[in-house]
Amino acid sequence: MIAHLSAFGAGLLFGIGLWFSGMANPRKVLDFLDVAGNWDPSLLLVMGGAVAMTLPFFRPLIRKRAITFEKTAIDTTLAAGAAIFGIGWGIGGYCPGPALTALSNLSAEALVFVAAMVVGGLFARIWPSPSGR
Amino acid sequence: MHNFTPVASLIGGILIGLASVWLLAANGRIAGVSGILHGLFAQPPGDRLWRLFFILGLVTAGIAWHAYAGPAPAREGFGLGWAAAAGLLVGFGTRIGGGCTSGHGVCGLGRLSLRSLVAVAIFMATGVVTAVIVRHVIGVAS
């Protein structure tokens, strides 16, 4: 139970970070991706701030926990998946975290997006070797 | 660049990074949101409950944020068909690509994974190209 509460707390802090940073606003995300418009570079700082925190801790913690990663290959499945994800991200301005925390808006677009995202993940089972992180 | 919010975005990013370190240190889990979501529907059923609690935390954060900052502004002119198409692509792509902005971005780059760096470069590139086309060529109010 303590572990579940800890996961809840991590999700809560992660979500507050998404709202605070502007990542939970799909229009702001698209203002970053749309380099031909009124470009907003803020999201570079979101990624920079986040990686500045994970960089010193992740390798030691992964070693300590003896966590192994099933998928290590840099192959066409990785490239195709990342490319398809980027296309969906560029259309809607939602990646998975912001979409889930945006469910709190009770907006039709967030509900439809999340439902479609789950269905899209299920479709991926027809791919030869689906992986998840 | 009139919407540039460097301080809030940097602080928000630090919170996201700290939450990822927290989940790894306390739960031994990687804070890749697409993987956490897809794992809820994995067969055979694995350990689902922590995933559900993490997602509940994400949604609760939104509720708390709205209580503090007011409701999120609605997006006008972005059709639900586009939302459905985008969701399908994000769900499918993150599943076969093994991660998203958090799993490959925040966590993968944090552990200096070359595989994640490649994924980030690819989804950033297709994201930029798609956003430009959708807004300026197709003319969607996204």
Interface residues (C-beta under 8 A of the other chain):
Chain A: A3 H4 L5 S6 A7 F8 G9 A10 G11 L12 L13 F14 G15 I16 G17 L18 W19 F20 S21 G22 M23 A24 N25 P26 R27 K28 L30 D31 L33 D34 V35 A36 G37 N38 W39 D40 P41 S42 L43 L45 V46 M47 G48 G49 A50 V51 A52 M53 T54 L55 F57 F58 R59 L61 I62 R65 I67 F69 K71 T72 A73 I74 T77 L78 A79 A80 G81 A82 A83 I84 F85 G86 I87 G88 W89 G90 I91 G92 G93 Y94 C95 P96 G97 A99 L100 T101 A102 L103 S104 N105 S107 A108 E109 A110 V112 F113 V114 A115 A116 M117 V118 V119 G120 G121 L122 F123 A124 W127 P130 S131 G132 R133
Chain B: M1 H2 N3 F4 T5 P6 A8 S9 L10 I11 G12 G13 I14 L15 I16 G17 L18 A19 S20 V21 W22 L23 L24 A25 A26 N27 G28 R29 I30 A31 G32 V33 S34 G35 L37 H38 G39 F41 A42 L49 W50 R51 F53 F54 I55 L56 G57 L58 V59 T60 A61 G62 I63 A64 W65 H66 A69 P71 A72 A74 R75 F78 L80 W82 A83 A84 A85 A86 G87 L88 L89 V90 G91 F92 G93 T94 R95 I96 G97 G98 G99 C100 T101 S102 G103 H104 G105 V106 C107 G108 L109 G110 R111 L112 S113 L114 R115 V118 A119 V120 I122 F123 M124 A125 T126 G127 V128 V129 T130 A131 V132 I133 V134 R135 H136 S142
